[in-house]
Amino acid sequence: MGLSTFNVTAATPGVPTVLTLSSPQVLPTGMSMGIGGGTGAWAAINGIFQGAYVSPNQVSIPIDSTGFGALTGTVQVFFYTAVPNQSAVIQLARPLVNQIIAIVQRDQVAFIAAVNPSLRPIQEFHKGPRVRVAMPWMTVGYRSTDFDDSWEQIIKEGAQIDINLETGAFDSELSQDAAMDYLVVLDGILRSAGPPYAYTDWVTPLPIVHESVPFGLTSPLPVGSIKQILIAREDLDVVIRQGQTRPVMSVTIELHVHFAENLVAGTNA
């Protein structure tokens, strides 16, 4: 189906943020909206949201824009109920990377204290390749995928998110034990984020410290957009990265995310 695209002519800062559109529109129940083109502080509104009707040419989104000032950028909004599979999955997966980073930053201290207080807190959170300057070093990435897990027949399409944590040099008898403890910490954080099957933490704006989120608050998917999150695989390995001279311990968690059907269409139309 085609997309209905509108220019944003003004924005009213606050909670929620109200956007004024270039022409009147109708926002059906359950309609989602994508926003792009915001710059400066207003880059925080770029993403996919569950919009709410305000008036014939105004909609609101669940973003706290207090203090953003006047709208900056050439901002456009599009509304949809169904979009092509793979591009939709990629767009829906992107906010989850920030949510994972924010959840780990929030909860790691409590879980480290419970599992092994001698573990160093994770300070390095990344989304792409960089020269390692400190350990532990976390990288979170996403990719679209089609999967049909035999133990969960309702999962037909979704996204895979890989969480990799390099825990430190493989240079002592304790290296592997420490890596296993980090894996327990991450597993506990991810499984406790919820409550289970409600996924509240995954659809709530959370504080985050990351260079790609300069204003320190995530822009999550709308409530009801996530149907299920599964920890599909957990690995522990010894690796040597390019530019490194010593092997390091690495733990990986693979998440499978299933999105609500109204957000991911079963068609390429």
N, C-alpha and C positions, 0 to 999 in steps of 0.2 A: 504494500500500500504506500501511497505518497505521504510525505511529511508536510504538515502545516507549519510554516516558518514565519515568525514575526520579529520585527526589530523592537528592541527595548528602548524607549525614549526617556525614561526616568526611573529612578529607584528610590523608595522611601526606606532609609535605614531604620533598623529596629529588630525586634523579635516578634513575629517572623519578618522577613524582608518582603516588601511589596514592590512588584515590578509593574510598570505601566507600559502597555504594548502599543504598537503603532496603529492598530485597528482592532475593533471588537472581535471577540472570539467566543467559542463555547467550550467549556472544560467539562467533559463528561465525567461521571463518577469512575474512579479507577484509572483515569488518563494520566500518563507519566509525561514528564517534560525534560528536555535536554537543554542546557544553557552553555553558551560558549562566547568568547570574546571579551570577557571581563579582564581588566588589567589593574595593576596596583593592588590596593586592598580588595578591590572587587573581583580579583581572580578567585576568591573563595566561593563565588557563586557558580563557577564553571563546574558542570557535572550533570548528573541525572537525579531528578527529584520527583516526589509525589506532590504536584501542585495543588493549591486550593483556590477555588473561585472567590474573588473579592467583588468584582464588578465586571461589566461587559468587556472592559479593556484593561483589567488589572488581575493579577494572580499573586499569591504569596508562596514563599518557599521557606522551609524550616532552617533558615540560616540567621545567626545573630550578626547583623551588620552594624550594630551600634558603633559609632565613631568612624565609620568608613568615609564619611563626607559625600561629596557629589559623585555620581556614577562616572566611572572612567572606562574607556574601551568602546569598541563597537560591538554591542551585545545583541545576540539573537537568541530566540527561544523557538524550539520546535516541540510539537505535541505528537504523541503516538500511543497506540495500543499494541502494535506489533511491528517489529523491525527485522531485517535479515539476521539469521541465526548467529553467524560467527562474529560479525561486527558488533552485534548487540551484546554478546557474551563478553567480548573484550571490554566494552564500555562499562558493563555492569561489574566486571571484576576489578577495574582500576581502583574504585574507592575502598575495596576490601584490603588492599595492600596497606593503605594508611591506617585502617582500623586495626589490623594485626599489629603494626608497629606501636600504635597508641595503647593497645591492650597490654602488650608485653611491657612497655615502659611503665604503665600504671601498676601492674601486678607482680613484677619480677622480684621486688624486694621481699615481699611476704613469702613467696614460694621459695626463694633462695634460702631464707631464714629457716624454713621448715625442712628443706631437703638437705642442704649442705651450706652452712653459714660461711665456709671458707671460699666459696665461689666468688669470683669477681663479677659485679653487676655488668650487664651489657650496656656499653656506652656508644658503640658504633652500629648504627642502623642505616642500611643502604638498599637501593633499588636496582643498582647496576654495578658493573665492574669498576674497581678502583684498586690502587696499590694499598695493601694492608699496612696500616700504621699502628694498630693496637689490636689486642685480643681480649675478650671474644669479639667476633665480627659477624654481624647478622646481615644477610641479604634476602629480601623478599621479592618474588617475581610471580607473574601470572601468565597463563596461556589458555587459549580457548581449546576445548576438547569435546569430543563425543564419547561418552562412556555408558556402559550398561552393567553396573555391578550386580553380579549374580545374587548377592545376599540382600540387595535392596532394589527390587525390580522397578520401583517408582522413579529411580534415577535414570533418566534417558539422555539428558544433555545438560552441560554446565561448564564450569571453569575449573581448572586445576591451578592451585597456588602452591608454590614451593617455598618453604622456609628453610634456609640453610644457615647454620651457625658454626663457624670455625672457632673452636674453643681454646686452642693453644697448641704449642709445639708438642709433638709426640717425642718427648725426650726423657720421660721418667716412668717409673712403674705406676705412678698415680694419674698419668695423662688420660688413660682410657676410663678410669673410674670417674674422673672429673667430667669427661664428655658424656658419660652415661647419666650423671647427675643433672647436667644441663638439659639433656633430653627429657628427663623426668620433669624438670621445671617447666619447659615449654609445653609438654603434653598436658600438664596440670593447668597451666594458664589457659590454653585453648579449650580444654574440656570444661573448665569452670565458667568461661565467658558465656553468658546466657541471660536468664536460665535456659536449660536445655529445651530446644524446639521453639523457644520464643525469640532467641537471638537478639535480646535487647541491646547488649553491648555492641553488636555489629551494625545497628541502625540508629545509634545515638551519637551525636557529636561529642568527641572526646578530646581532651588536651593532648597535643603531640609536639615533640621536639624533632623537627626535620627541616632541612633547608628547602625542600619542595613545598612546605606548608608554612610560609613566612608568618602567618598570623596565628599559628599555634592551636588551631582547632580543625578537626576532621570534618569533611562533608560527606556523610555516609549515604548509603542507599535508603530509600523510603521504607517505612514500616510495612511489613508484609511482602517485601520483594525477595526475601530469602526463604526458600522452602526447607532446605536441609544443608548442613555442613558435616562432612565426614572426614575423620582422620584416616586416610586410605593406606598410608605407608609411613614407617619410621626407620631410618637407616643410620648406622654409625660406621665411619670409614676413616682411613688414613689417606691424605691427599698431599700432593705437592703442586702448588699453584705456580703459574708462570712468574718468574722473577723471584721466587722463593728458593732458598737453599736447604731448608729443613722441612721435613714432613709435618703436617699439622693434623690434629683430630678434627673431624667434621661430622656434624649431625644434620640430618635432613628430615623434615616432616612434609608430607604431601597431603594437601587438603583438596577434597572434592566439594564444590559448591553447586547446589541446584537452585536455580532461580524460579520464581513464580511464572507460570505459563503466560500470564498476560503481559510479561515484560519481554519474553523471548518467543518469537513466533516460530511455528513449525513450517514456515514457507520462505521462499526466497523472492516472493513477489515484491 
